[in-house]
């Protein structure tokens, strides 16, 4: 279909010519026929870039065969970027996007992710300031590495693997995940070991 052809063209074109390696806010929002996305060397995915794409079940990298695989170049995922997309399966950012720094509010809310692994690179400067300088930070208005409600309303989410390096998780990040039974805290050394063991 035409939208899939456009997405493939985008993934094969150097992003410096298209979006400076960023997918703009609301670029593909509410494209109800979009089923799969192939992302090249994307660094940033803007707010609501794919929100409401109610047929989107697959995000892959060029040549990748994993249903949910984001590029290693990815640093930020904006607010509501994939909200209400029926993305299903295992999402392992620790392996695919180990340098991911921020996941926005409700970014993956109302998806169908069953298992989630997050890297220790999800850190905010605000929380670092408190830890290292003893300064005051207004957490009510500061940004979180994992945004408010980021993975909320995921009925299939049953397990989460969090790296202990993560320093700021927003309110209700995992709210209304009725099947969430298992949360595993992974130390940075364990994460490096498991990545190097493969």
N, C-alpha and C positions, 0 to 999 in steps of 0.2 A: 504494500500500500504506500501511498505517497508520503505519509508522515514517517514511516519506517525508512524509506529511501532518503528522506531529508536528514534523519538522524544518522544514518550510515555515512552520508556525505560529510556531515559535520564532524563525525568521529575520525574521518580520514583526512580532513583538511587541517593544516596547522592552525591551532587555536589563536596564535598571534595574529592571524589574518581575519579571524572571525570575532572572537570575544576576548582576546588577550587572556586566554586560558580560563575564562570565567563564563558561566552560563547566567545570563541576565535574569533579574527578578521577573517572575510570571511569564517567562518566555514560552513555555509549553503548558501553562496552567489550563486545566479543564479540557484538555484534548482527550475526549472520551474514547476515541478509537486507537490511541497510542498503546501498544502492547509491550514493546521492548525498547530499551535504550542501550546504545553502545557508546561508552564514554572513553574518549582518548585521554590525553594528558591534562585533564581538568584539575585546576587548583581550587576554584571556588564555585559552589552551586548557590545561586541567589535565592532570596526569599520567594517562596511559592513557585519556584521554577517549574515543578511538575505537579503541584497540588491539584487534586481533583481529577487526575488522569485515572479514571475508574476502571480502566482495562490494563493498566501498566502492572505487569507481574514480574518483569525481568530487567535488571540493570547489570550490564556486563562491560568488560574491557575488550578491546580488539583482540580477537583470537581466543578469548576466554570461553570456558564452557561451564562455569559456575553461574547459577541463576542470579545470585546476588553478589556481585563483585565490583567494588569501586576501585578506581585507579590509585596507585601508590603515590601519585603526585597530589592527591586531594588534601586540602588543609581545612576548609570550612564548608559547612552545609548550613544554609540559611534557614530562617524561621519558616515553618510549614512547607519546606521544600518538597516533601513527598507525602504530605498529609492526604489521607483518604485514597491512597494508591494501594491496591491489593497485593503489594509486594509480599511474597510468601517464602518461607524457608529460613536458612541459617545466614546470619549477617555477622561476618567476622572482620571487623575493622582492624583488629590487632595484626592480622596477617596481611590483608589487602591494602590497607591505608595506615601504616604504622605511625605516620607523622600528622594524623588528623588532630586539629587543635580545638575545633568548636563544632558542636551540633546545636543548631538553634531551637527555639521553643517550638513545640508541636511538630518538629521536623518529620518524624515518622509516626505521628499519632494516627490511629485508625488504619493501621496496616495489618498484615497477617504474618509478621516475623515470629518464628518459633524459638529461636535461640540467638543470643546476642553476645558478642565479645568486643569489648572496648579497650583501646590502647591507653597506656599511661601518658601519652602525649596530650591528652585532653586536660589542659591546664589553663588557668586564667591569671593574668598579671595581678588582678585585684586580690585574689587569695594569696598569691606569692608575696605581695606587699605586707599582708598581715603576718605571715609566717616569718619573714626575714627582717622586717623593719619595725614591727610592732605598731604600725600605723592604723588609723581608723578607716574602714571601708564600709560604705553603705551597701550591704548586700541586697537590700530591697531594690536598689536601682542599678546594681552592677551587673555585668554580663556573666553568665555561667558557662563553663566548658560544655556541660550538657544542659540544655535549656529547659525551662519550665514546661512540663508535659511532653517532653521530647519523644517518649515512647509510650505515651498513655493510650488507653483504649485499644490495646493489642490483645484480643481474646486468645490467641494461640501462644503468646510468649510464655514459655515455661521455665527457661533458665537464662541467667545473665552471668557473664564472666567480666568482672571489673578489675582493671589494673589498679593497684594501690597508689600509683602515681597520680591518679585523677584527683583534683583538689576542689572542684566546685560543681555540685549537681543541683540543678534548680528544683523548686517545689514541684511535687506531683509528677516527676519525670517518668515514673512507672505506675501511675494511678490507673485504676480500672483495668488491670491485667489479671483477671480472675484465675488463670492457670499458672501464675508465677509461683513456683514452689522452691526454686533453687537459685541462690546467689553465691557465686564463688569469687573471693578476692584473690587475685593473682599478684604476686610480688614482681617487681621489674626483672629480677634475675630469673624467675620462673618463665616469664614471657620471652626473654631473650633465649633461654635454653630451649623452650618448645619451638621457637621459630628456627633456631639453628639446627635442631634435631631432624628437621624435615629434609 
